[in-house]
Amino acid sequence: MTTQQQVLVIGAAGGIGGELARQLRDAGWRVRGLVRTLEQPEQSRDGIAWVRGDAMRPDDVARAARGCAVIVHAVNPPGYRRWAELVLPMLDNTIAAARQQGATVVLPGTVYNYGPDAFPIITEDAPQRPLTRKGAIRVEMEARLRAYAADGGRTLIVRAGDFFGPRAGNNWFSQGLVQPGKTPGRIQNPAAPGVGHQWAYLPDVARNIVDLLARRESLEPFATFHLGGHWDGDGTEMAQAIRRVLQRHGLSATVTAFPWWMIRLIAPFNATLRELMEMRYLWRRPVRMDNRRLLAVQGREWLTPLDEAVETTLRGLGCLPR
């Protein structure tokens, strides 16, 4: 890879998009970030060229993608809202821009597009028969990217477990287990007793994607990989890791069950909570991704030790004393 390679990150102000933008920059890429809010149409900050634009506007995406060899599609509607209206049009704009530039499209994927028939250990080629509307949209996203690859393009999809990290806001760690900006006195665990769950530390996700991009020409045109991430075998290890980190700082917290009953009562009146309830099935049975394909290609999976990742996350979220 040379320093002349350019990448557009759509959603660069978000958790995974921001992490990828920074790590691609550090790996020698010229990084352009598309954001809706910017004081000027274009400005450079922290080694990233920021461009004002809306992922829902095809001309904005096409203009931002000029000269880019890779487009990272890391944009999502905030708070799980308006997925049916926004997600597929935004992806279509990315694919159209990639087609114009001959660019590889990168999609950070999830487990949502799989249903129980693929559990408990999911390979990349497992059937995609989701239970939820959000999962069905994820399946359609991948189908459109597969069609792009079949038509001469390139796509890289890296699926991972539930995100957590120092700059990640819209996830279970920062919206369920703890509250950003507050020292936890109570840790609310969404998992059912004895049910394993998979977590993905965002800096690790980004580093593995950057490494895969460096060898993208040798990959299949429609390349999919699963990350193993951090496997919480009985559903308690993440909560206990938070407790251990707090104890090292002289703090204590109790672990309680997440109040699913309350969410069920409020969900009919709140779109975000309705989406959370719809995804509850992923907390009621073990769901683990098989990373053997990644290991065969890359030789390893970059993985930060759990307690180190949790401490960095808590500090980034303002949950530890300064």
N, C-alpha and C positions, 0 to 999 in steps of 0.2 A: 504494500500500500504506500502511496506517495502522499505528500502533504497537499497535492493539488486536487485530491478527490473531495467532492462537495456533497453534503447531505442536507436535506430539508427535514426538520422535525416538526410535525404538526401536532400540537398539544405540548409544546416545549415548556409551557408554564405549569404543567401538571406534574404528578409524581413520577411515573415511569418515563414520560417524555423529557422532563427536566434532567433526570438522572442519565438518560441516554445522551442527551445533548452535551452534558459536561464530560462524560466519559469518551464520547466520540471526539470531542475537541482535544482531550488529553492524549488520545491515540493518534493525533495528527490530521484528522479530518477538518475541512473548513465547514463549519456548522452554521446553518441558517435556521432560525426559529420563527414559526408563524404564530402570532398572538393577536387577539382582537383589540386589546387595549395597549396603546403605545402613544407617548407624547408626540412623536414624529413618525412619519410613514416608515422610516428606516433608521436604526441606530445600532451601534456596536457597544456591547457591554460584556465584560468577563470573557472576552475571546469568542463571543457568539454574535453573529449578525442577526439582529431582530427585525422582522418585517411585520408591519401591521396588515392584518387580513382576517377573513372569516372563512373557516373550513366549509361553510355552507355556500360560499360563493365560488363557482368554478374558475372565474377569471382571477380571483385572488390566489387560489391554489396554483393555477398554471403559471402565474407570474412569479410566485415565490419559488417554484420548482425549476426554473430555467437554469440549465447547466448542472443539475444535480444527478449524480449517479445512483443515489439511494433516497427514498422517501420513507421516513418512519411515520406510520399512522398510529399515533398514540393519543388521539383526541376522543373524549367521551362526553356526553351531556352530564352536567353536574348533578350530583345527588340522585342518580338513577332515573332522573325525570326525562320524559319526552323521547325515550329511546326509539320507539316505533316511528316517530316523525323525523328524527335527525340522523340516526346512526348510518343507515344505508346511503342516503344522499351524500353525506360527508365522505364515505368510502368511495363512492362512484367518482367524486371529484378528484380524489387522490389517484385512483386508477387511471382516469383520463389524463391527468398531468404526467403520470409515470409513463403512459403510452407515448406521449409526445416526446419525452426525454429518453426513452429506452431505459428507464430506471428500475431498480429493484425496489419492491414494496416490502417493508418490514411491519409486521403486526404483532404486538405483544398479546398473546392469547390467554385464555382462561380455561377452566374446567366446565364452564357453564354449558358448553355445547354437547356435553355427554349426559346420558341418562343412566339409570341404575343398571341397565343391561351391560354396561361397560365397566361397572365397578366389580371388585374393589381396586384392582390395579389396572391402570389405563395405558395402553400403548398408543402411539401416534395414529395407527390405522384402525383403531377400534371404531365400531359404528357410532354415528352421531345421531342419537334419537333423544333429544332433550325433553324435559318435563315442563319447561317454563317458556314464556314468551321471549324473555331475554336470551335464553339458550337458543331458541329458534332463529333469532336475529343473528347470533354468533355463527350458527351454521350457514346462514345465507351469506354472511360476510366472507367466510372461507370459500364458499362455492364461487363467489364472484372473483376472488383472488385466484382460485384454481383455473377459472376460465381465462383470466388474464395471462397466467403462465402458459396455458395450452395454446394461446395465440401469439406466443413468442416472448412474453415478458418473464420476469423472475419475481418470486415471492418467497419470503422467509417468515414463518410463523413459529414463535417460541411460546409455548404454553407453560403456565406456572400456577402455583397455589395462591392462597390469599396473600396479597402484598402487605408488607410493613416496611417502614424505613423512616429516617429522620425528617424527610420532606414530604411524606405521603399522608394526605389528609383523608381522602375518601376511601376508607377501608375498615375492616373489622377491628384491627388492632387499635386504631385511634378513635373509633366511633362506638366500640363495644367494650373492649377490655379496660381501656383507660380513657381519660378526658384530657385533651391537649391543654397545656397551660396550668394544670393542677397536679399537685403531688398526690399520687393515688393512695387512698386509704382503703379502697375496696377495688378488687379486680373482678369484673363480671365475665365469666367464662361461658361462651355460647355453646360449647360442645356438650353432647350428651355423655354421661358417665361411661368411660371405657371405650369411647369411639375415637379413633385416630383422625387426625386432620393435618393437612399439608399447608405449610407457610413458605413464602418466598420473600427474601430480603431484597429490596429494590436494587441496591448497589450490586448485588450478586447477579440479579437478572440482567442488568445492563451490561455487566462485564462479559457474561456469556454471550449475549447478543453481539457485542462488539467483536469478540473473537470469531464468532460464526461469520460475521460480515467480511472479515479479513480473508476468508476462504470461500466466499460466496460463488465464485466462478466454478468451483469444483463441486458444488452442491447440485441437487436436482432443481429444475426450474421451479417446481412447487415443493419447497423443502419445509418440513415440519419437525420440531423437536420438543421434547418434554424435559423440564427441569425437575430434579428430585427435591431440591430445596431442603427445608427443615421438616422432617416427619415427626409429628407429635403422636407417638404410638397409642397413648390412652386418652388423649384429649386434655391432659392436665399439664403437660410439660411447658407450654408457652406461658401459662399463668404462673407456674413455679419459677420459671426463668425471670419473670418480672419481679417476683418476690425476692429472689436471690440478689438481683441487682439493687433493689431498694434496701435490702439489709446491709449491703456493703456500704451504703451511704447513711447508715444509721436510721433507716426508716422501716416501718412495718406496714403491711397491708393484709387484709383478709381476702380470701377467694370465695366468691359467691356465684350462684347460677345466674346466667343472664335472664332477665325478666321477660321471657317469651310471652307469657300470659298477658302482660301489659301491652306489648307490641301488637298482639292479636286484637285487643280491644280498641286500640287507637288506629290501627292500620286502615280501616274503612274510610277514615277522614284524612289520611296523609299518604301521598303518593310514594314517598321514599320508604316509609315503613311497610307499605304494601309490597314493594319490591323485596325488602328484606325478608318478609314472611314467605314470599314465593321461593326464595333461595334457602329456606331452612333445611330442606332435605339434605343439603350438603353437610350439615352438622349432625345429622341423625344416623349416618352410616359412614364407615371408613372409605375415603376416596384418595387414592395415591397414584401419582404419575410415575411411569416407568421411564428412566432416563438412559437406558442402555444404548439407544441410538446416538445420543449426544456423546456418551463416553467413547463409542466406537469411532466417531468422527474427530472429536476434540481431544480425547485421551484423558480428560478430567472434567469435572464441573467445579467452577469457582464457587466456594462456599465459605462464608465468614462464620466462625464459631458462634453458636446461638447466644451465649451470654454477652459477647462483644456486640453482636448485632442489636440485641435488645437494649443494651446500655446506650449505644449511639442513637437508637430510635427514641428512647425516653428523653435523652438530652435534647435532641432535635425538636421534640414536641413540647419542650418546656415542662417536663414532668419530674425533673431532678433539680435539686438546689444548685445554684451557681457557685 
